[in-house]
Amino acid sequence: MATITYRQATMADADAIWQIIADAKAVMSIDQNPQWDNGYPSPEIIKADIAKGYAYVLLLGDEVVATATLWQEKDVNYQRLQGGRWLYPTKRRPYAIIHRMAVSFQHQGYHLSTALFTHLFETARAKGLTYLRIDTHAKNKKMQAIIARRGFTYRGQLAGDRVAYDLDLDAPK
């Protein structure tokens, strides 16, 4: 098997990232999961993530096989959590959000999401961000299972049928 590497995405990766996202959108559609529909995410959003330095890629050899965004700004969508509460209030502890995570269709089933999460955790730590949040659609059972396996705790719902989780990387295991 080729070597797995991880790095910050560059604009040269935009087409490969977009293909992974487009494939994920197609699978979500088949699964009747409306998480990524109505033009979201768009190629422009992917390029903006890259330009801000928030997009990361996982490579198998020279091929981009997975991507995620480690968002390092407050997200207004995370202010109104319903049916629960965050581990830490936003004002008390800075956090990063994992967004737009996807593994190429051809490489699913090889636990690459586990490797990607591990690298994202390391990146967040290096940036001094040990409190992470993530969300997915209520119908995205595959991602919910992956999120739970990585130690995130369900915290409630966000607007748009999104289920939200968080993780304190410094909490004892």
Backbone as CSV, one residue per row, in Angstrom:
resi,resn,N_x,N_y,N_z,CA_x,CA_y,CA_z,C_x,C_y,C_z
1,MET,0.842,-1.178,0.000,0.000,0.000,0.000,0.887,1.242,0.000
2,ALA,0.460,2.259,-0.694,1.199,3.515,-0.777,1.211,4.216,0.583
3,THR,2.139,5.122,0.742,2.283,5.876,1.978,1.155,6.890,2.122
4,ILE,0.621,6.997,3.340,-0.402,7.996,3.648,0.301,9.227,4.193
5,THR,0.006,10.379,3.612,0.534,11.649,4.103,-0.623,12.634,4.263
6,TYR,-0.345,13.697,4.992,-1.356,14.698,5.320,-0.694,16.056,5.210
7,ARG,-1.434,17.005,4.681,-0.886,18.363,4.589,-2.008,19.363,4.386
8,GLN,-1.626,20.629,4.531,-2.554,21.710,4.227,-2.787,21.717,2.720
9,ALA,-4.025,21.938,2.319,-4.360,21.957,0.896,-3.837,23.228,0.237
10,THR,-3.557,23.114,-1.051,-3.170,24.266,-1.864,-4.181,24.391,-3.001
11,MET,-4.135,25.497,-3.697,-5.055,25.698,-4.822,-4.871,24.618,-5.890
12,ALA,-3.690,24.037,-5.963,-3.460,22.948,-6.923,-4.300,21.717,-6.581
13,ASP,-4.786,21.625,-5.342,-5.621,20.499,-4.908,-7.112,20.741,-5.133
14,ALA,-7.488,21.938,-5.520,-8.909,22.308,-5.572,-9.738,21.357,-6.430
15,ASP,-9.250,20.994,-7.607,-10.025,20.094,-8.476,-10.189,18.714,-7.852
16,ALA,-9.141,18.189,-7.253,-9.223,16.871,-6.612,-10.178,16.911,-5.418
17,ILE,-10.102,17.977,-4.635,-11.017,18.128,-3.503,-12.447,18.213,-4.012
18,TRP,-12.653,19.022,-5.049,-14.001,19.168,-5.587,-14.540,17.826,-6.080
19,GLN,-13.712,17.007,-6.697,-14.177,15.702,-7.177,-14.605,14.815,-6.008
20,ILE,-13.844,14.844,-4.923,-14.206,14.071,-3.729,-15.539,14.566,-3.169
21,ILE,-15.703,15.883,-3.101,-16.951,16.468,-2.599,-18.116,16.106,-3.519
22,ALA,-17.915,16.220,-4.827,-18.978,15.896,-5.788,-19.389,14.433,-5.670
23,ASP,-18.427,13.541,-5.518,-18.735,12.120,-5.339,-19.509,11.891,-4.037
24,ALA,-19.095,12.583,-2.976,-19.789,12.446,-1.690,-21.228,12.946,-1.802
25,LYS,-21.420,14.034,-2.536,-22.774,14.557,-2.738,-23.643,13.536,-3.465
26,ALA,-23.073,12.840,-4.435,-23.825,11.827,-5.185,-24.227,10.672,-4.272
27,VAL,-23.305,10.227,-3.425,-23.609,9.142,-2.486,-24.680,9.598,-1.493
28,MET,-24.571,10.825,-1.001,-25.576,11.347,-0.074,-26.954,11.376,-0.724
29,SER,-26.993,11.742,-1.977,-28.264,11.774,-2.700,-28.874,10.374,-2.788
30,ILE,-28.060,9.387,-3.115,-28.528,7.995,-3.182,-29.047,7.544,-1.817
31,ASP,-28.361,7.954,-0.756,-28.752,7.597,0.610,-29.913,8.455,1.132
32,GLN,-30.445,9.328,0.296,-31.520,10.262,0.659,-31.120,11.144,1.839
33,ASN,-29.886,11.562,1.815,-29.337,12.460,2.820,-29.167,13.825,2.158
34,PRO,-29.972,14.815,2.541,-29.914,16.127,1.891,-28.832,17.062,2.431
35,GLN,-27.846,16.516,3.135,-26.845,17.357,3.787,-26.145,18.301,2.812
36,TRP,-25.693,17.788,1.707,-24.958,18.606,0.747,-25.759,18.701,-0.542
37,ASP,-26.807,19.499,-0.512,-27.575,19.723,-1.734,-27.768,21.222,-1.938
38,ASN,-28.523,21.579,-2.935,-28.775,22.991,-3.245,-27.490,23.799,-3.430
39,GLY,-26.498,23.179,-4.047,-25.276,23.906,-4.375,-24.246,24.005,-3.272
40,TYR,-24.490,23.380,-2.153,-23.538,23.419,-1.042,-22.890,22.054,-0.875
41,PRO,-21.611,22.029,-0.593,-20.659,23.129,-0.762,-20.329,23.328,-2.235
42,SER,-19.950,24.503,-2.564,-19.628,24.852,-3.951,-18.115,24.877,-4.156
43,PRO,-17.675,24.864,-5.411,-16.230,25.006,-5.662,-15.671,26.298,-5.060
44,GLU,-16.484,27.340,-5.020,-16.029,28.614,-4.446,-15.774,28.482,-2.946
45,ILE,-16.628,27.731,-2.268,-16.430,27.508,-0.832,-15.147,26.719,-0.595
46,ILE,-14.922,25.711,-1.420,-13.699,24.905,-1.296,-12.468,25.795,-1.487
47,LYS,-12.497,26.639,-2.506,-11.359,27.538,-2.763,-11.177,28.541,-1.630
48,ALA,-12.270,29.011,-1.046,-12.166,29.939,0.087,-11.542,29.244,1.299
49,ASP,-11.924,27.980,1.547,-11.305,27.209,2.638,-9.796,27.100,2.427
50,ILE,-9.407,26.821,1.180,-7.981,26.695,0.855,-7.275,28.036,1.060
51,ALA,-7.874,29.111,0.556,-7.265,30.439,0.654,-7.062,30.860,2.113
52,LYS,-7.979,30.491,2.992,-7.855,30.839,4.414,-6.850,29.952,5.144
53,GLY,-6.424,28.875,4.486,-5.498,27.947,5.126,-6.195,26.950,6.028
54,TYR,-7.488,26.759,5.839,-8.277,25.872,6.694,-8.490,24.484,6.097
55,ALA,-8.226,24.298,4.822,-8.476,23.011,4.155,-7.238,22.119,4.252
56,TYR,-7.499,20.834,4.485,-6.430,19.845,4.596,-6.762,18.649,3.720
57,VAL,-5.720,17.952,3.296,-5.911,16.770,2.457,-5.093,15.607,3.004
58,LEU,-5.616,14.422,2.746,-4.930,13.177,3.041,-4.579,12.573,1.699
59,LEU,-3.329,12.159,1.548,-2.875,11.594,0.281,-2.476,10.141,0.462
60,LEU,-2.738,9.371,-0.552,-2.277,7.991,-0.642,-1.305,8.003,-1.806
61,GLY,-0.016,7.936,-1.493,0.984,8.188,-2.522,0.878,9.651,-2.923
62,ASP,0.660,9.912,-4.207,0.513,11.284,-4.702,-0.943,11.688,-4.911
63,GLU,-1.870,10.796,-4.601,-3.287,11.039,-4.893,-4.030,11.580,-3.671
64,VAL,-4.746,12.689,-3.855,-5.600,13.232,-2.800,-6.792,12.292,-2.651
65,VAL,-6.956,11.716,-1.445,-8.018,10.728,-1.234,-9.025,11.137,-0.157
66,ALA,-8.742,12.208,0.569,-9.675,12.676,1.593,-9.406,14.148,1.865
67,THR,-10.417,14.808,2.389,-10.299,16.230,2.665,-11.167,16.611,3.855
68,ALA,-10.794,17.680,4.513,-11.604,18.256,5.588,-11.154,19.693,5.795
69,THR,-12.042,20.458,6.370,-11.742,21.835,6.729,-11.702,21.942,8.247
70,LEU,-10.651,22.535,8.766,-10.543,22.812,10.197,-10.815,24.307,10.369
71,TRP,-12.085,24.622,10.532,-12.547,26.011,10.609,-12.118,26.606,11.940
72,GLN,-11.469,27.773,11.899,-10.896,28.356,13.103,-11.502,29.705,13.443
73,GLU,-12.730,29.901,13.006,-13.476,31.115,13.327,-14.792,30.700,13.959
74,LYS,-15.394,31.611,14.703,-16.710,31.306,15.260,-17.701,31.135,14.118
75,ASP,-18.644,30.253,14.322,-19.671,29.965,13.323,-21.020,30.306,13.952
76,VAL,-21.736,31.256,13.366,-23.020,31.682,13.931,-24.012,30.524,14.013
77,ASN,-23.863,29.531,13.149,-24.769,28.380,13.177,-24.618,27.561,14.455
78,TYR,-23.528,27.754,15.163,-23.277,26.995,16.387,-23.754,27.732,17.641
79,GLN,-24.336,28.910,17.475,-24.769,29.686,18.634,-26.088,29.198,19.217
80,ARG,-26.922,28.590,18.388,-28.249,28.166,18.858,-28.357,26.647,18.849
81,LEU,-27.899,26.053,19.895,-27.973,24.605,20.057,-29.299,24.274,20.741
82,GLN,-30.035,23.349,20.171,-31.344,22.973,20.712,-31.272,21.581,21.333
83,GLY,-31.958,21.403,22.455,-32.052,20.093,23.079,-30.789,19.632,23.777
84,GLY,-29.930,20.563,24.108,-28.693,20.198,24.786,-27.840,21.418,25.042
85,ARG,-26.599,21.180,25.388,-25.668,22.296,25.588,-24.256,21.825,25.294
86,TRP,-23.440,22.777,24.887,-22.043,22.486,24.597,-21.304,22.177,25.893
87,LEU,-20.239,21.414,25.798,-19.400,21.128,26.953,-18.861,22.428,27.541
88,TYR,-18.419,23.328,26.664,-17.915,24.629,27.095,-18.643,25.724,26.336
89,PRO,-19.076,26.774,27.047,-19.680,27.908,26.339,-18.655,28.558,25.410
90,THR,-19.132,29.104,24.321,-18.271,29.714,23.307,-17.359,30.781,23.896
91,LYS,-17.873,31.580,24.813,-17.078,32.665,25.383,-15.977,32.144,26.302
92,ARG,-16.152,30.942,26.823,-15.201,30.417,27.794,-14.017,29.699,27.170
93,ARG,-14.234,29.131,26.007,-13.154,28.332,25.424,-13.190,28.423,23.907
94,PRO,-12.097,28.825,23.291,-12.059,28.850,21.824,-12.139,27.434,21.267
95,TYR,-12.663,27.320,20.077,-12.835,26.003,19.467,-12.581,26.069,17.971
96,ALA,-12.341,24.905,17.408,-12.264,24.751,15.952,-13.411,23.828,15.553
97,ILE,-13.842,23.951,14.313,-14.933,23.122,13.800,-14.418,22.321,12.610
98,ILE,-14.726,21.047,12.613,-14.401,20.216,11.454,-15.591,20.263,10.510
99,HIS,-15.347,20.759,9.318,-16.381,20.888,8.285,-15.935,20.156,7.017
100,ARG,-16.887,19.868,6.173,-16.662,19.381,4.804,-15.658,18.228,4.729
101,MET,-15.863,17.249,5.585,-14.990,16.079,5.608,-15.524,15.035,4.636
102,ALA,-14.645,14.518,3.790,-15.059,13.490,2.826,-13.856,12.655,2.407
103,VAL,-14.137,11.390,2.149,-13.141,10.446,1.634,-13.576,10.060,0.231
104,SER,-12.621,9.955,-0.676,-12.957,9.601,-2.057,-13.734,8.288,-2.094
105,PHE,-14.692,8.232,-2.985,-15.555,7.056,-3.105,-14.730,5.790,-3.320
106,GLN,-13.684,5.884,-4.131,-12.851,4.725,-4.457,-12.024,4.234,-3.273
107,HIS,-11.875,5.063,-2.252,-11.012,4.708,-1.123,-11.783,4.536,0.184
108,GLN,-13.092,4.465,0.112,-13.867,4.243,1.330,-13.702,2.800,1.792
109,GLY,-13.817,2.603,3.095,-13.678,1.265,3.658,-12.273,0.940,4.131
110,TYR,-11.351,1.888,3.976,-9.964,1.667,4.398,-9.616,2.453,5.661
111,HIS,-10.603,2.955,6.351,-10.432,3.699,7.604,-9.605,4.971,7.429
112,LEU,-9.683,5.562,6.259,-8.947,6.805,6.023,-9.529,7.961,6.831
113,SER,-10.823,7.901,7.154,-11.402,8.960,7.986,-10.748,8.955,9.369
114,THR,-10.391,7.784,9.868,-9.700,7.697,11.157,-8.350,8.400,11.078
115,ALA,-7.613,8.137,10.022,-6.314,8.802,9.833,-6.498,10.308,9.692
116,LEU,-7.517,10.721,8.943,-7.756,12.151,8.747,-8.113,12.818,10.072
117,PHE,-9.003,12.207,10.851,-9.335,12.766,12.167,-8.085,12.884,13.037
118,THR,-7.252,11.859,13.067,-6.034,11.885,13.877,-5.164,13.079,13.497
119,HIS,-4.982,13.292,12.217,-4.171,14.428,11.762,-4.842,15.764,12.076
120,LEU,-6.154,15.835,11.930,-6.865,17.073,12.268,-6.726,17.382,13.758
121,PHE,-6.795,16.355,14.594,-6.602,16.559,16.034,-5.204,17.115,16.304
122,GLU,-4.198,16.553,15.646,-2.819,17.025,15.824,-2.669,18.469,15.352
123,THR,-3.296,18.795,14.231,-3.237,20.164,13.706,-3.901,21.136,14.669
124,ALA,-5.068,20.770,15.179,-5.770,21.636,16.129,-4.904,21.874,17.366
125,ARG,-4.322,20.807,17.898,-3.440,20.944,19.066,-2.281,21.900,18.780
126,ALA,-1.674,21.749,17.611,-0.540,22.606,17.238,-0.950,24.075,17.171
127,LYS,-2.215,24.324,16.914,-2.732,25.694,16.847,-3.290,26.158,18.193
128,GLY,-3.143,25.314,19.213,-3.630,25.670,20.541,-5.129,25.511,20.708
129,LEU,-5.756,24.753,19.831,-7.205,24.543,19.882,-7.473,23.087,20.261
130,THR,-7.841,22.876,21.521,-8.060,21.503,21.979,-9.539,21.202,22.218
131,TYR,-10.390,22.133,21.851,-11.836,21.917,21.947,-12.388,21.958,20.526
132,LEU,-12.989,20.850,20.097,-13.476,20.728,18.722,-14.977,20.515,18.688
133,ARG,-15.576,21.032,17.628,-16.997,20.807,17.370,-17.148,20.274,15.949
134,ILE,-18.238,19.555,15.742,-18.540,19.010,14.419,-20.045,18.791,14.347
135,ASP,-20.589,18.851,13.142,-21.998,18.525,12.971,-22.181,17.770,11.667
136,THR,-23.320,17.119,11.559,-23.695,16.426,10.336,-25.214,16.387,10.278
137,HIS,-25.749,15.972,9.160,-27.202,15.896,9.016,-27.742,14.714,9.814
138,ALA,-28.948,14.854,10.334,-29.577,13.782,11.112,-29.711,12.492,10.304
139,LYS,-29.763,12.594,8.979,-29.881,11.398,8.134,-28.532,10.797,7.750
140,ASN,-27.445,11.452,8.117,-26.118,10.956,7.760,-25.611,10.007,8.852
141,LYS,-26.191,8.826,8.877,-25.870,7.838,9.915,-24.421,7.362,9.823
142,LYS,-23.881,7.290,8.606,-22.485,6.855,8.442,-21.541,7.810,9.165
143,MET,-21.734,9.107,8.932,-20.851,10.092,9.557,-21.080,10.145,11.063
144,GLN,-22.317,9.999,11.503,-22.584,9.996,12.940,-21.812,8.870,13.631
145,ALA,-21.765,7.707,13.006,-21.027,6.574,13.583,-19.530,6.866,13.624
146,ILE,-19.005,7.457,12.560,-17.576,7.806,12.515,-17.253,8.828,13.604
147,ILE,-18.099,9.840,13.732,-17.896,10.888,14.743,-17.878,10.276,16.144
148,ALA,-18.827,9.416,16.429,-18.901,8.782,17.755,-17.667,7.921,18.020
149,ARG,-17.211,7.184,17.002,-16.013,6.343,17.181,-14.770,7.170,17.492
150,ARG,-14.732,8.399,17.055,-13.567,9.253,17.306,-13.658,9.971,18.644
151,GLY,-14.682,9.671,19.446,-14.748,10.191,20.807,-15.605,11.422,21.010
152,PHE,-16.240,11.916,19.972,-17.111,13.083,20.115,-18.372,12.699,20.889
153,THR,-18.926,13.674,21.605,-20.155,13.487,22.376,-21.283,14.271,21.723
154,TYR,-22.425,13.623,21.558,-23.605,14.295,21.009,-24.039,15.392,21.967
155,ARG,-24.329,16.591,21.429,-24.696,17.725,22.277,-26.070,18.304,21.993
156,GLY,-26.664,18.019,20.843,-27.973,18.586,20.529,-28.114,18.806,19.037
157,GLN,-29.103,19.625,18.680,-29.378,19.880,17.268,-29.146,21.336,16.910
158,LEU,-28.721,21.520,15.679,-28.587,22.845,15.094,-29.686,22.998,14.052
159,ALA,-29.867,24.196,13.564,-30.877,24.440,12.531,-30.611,23.562,11.316
160,GLY,-31.673,23.206,10.615,-31.522,22.438,9.387,-31.309,20.956,9.609
161,ASP,-31.886,20.399,10.663,-31.768,18.958,10.939,-30.323,18.501,11.104
162,ARG,-29.514,19.335,11.715,-28.110,18.997,11.948,-27.943,18.526,13.385
163,VAL,-27.170,17.472,13.561,-26.844,16.990,14.898,-25.413,17.423,15.208
164,ALA,-25.211,17.899,16.432,-23.939,18.521,16.800,-23.234,17.736,17.902
165,TYR,-21.912,17.750,17.811,-21.051,17.013,18.733,-19.876,17.900,19.121
166,ASP,-19.243,17.563,20.244,-17.989,18.227,20.584,-17.037,17.247,21.250
167,LEU,-15.790,17.694,21.376,-14.728,16.856,21.926,-13.672,17.744,22.560
168,ASP,-13.312,17.424,23.791,-12.202,18.080,24.471,-10.991,17.163,24.317
169,LEU,-10.039,17.573,23.513,-8.862,16.738,23.265,-8.015,16.537,24.519
170,ASP,-8.176,17.420,25.510,-7.406,17.310,26.745,-8.104,16.485,27.825
171,ALA,-9.336,16.073,27.577,-10.074,15.300,28.584,-9.430,13.929,28.745
172,PRO,-9.385,13.432,29.982,-8.834,12.090,30.181,-9.669,11.061,29.430
173,LYS,-9.006,10.081,28.874,-9.703,9.042,28.106,-10.072,7.896,28.998
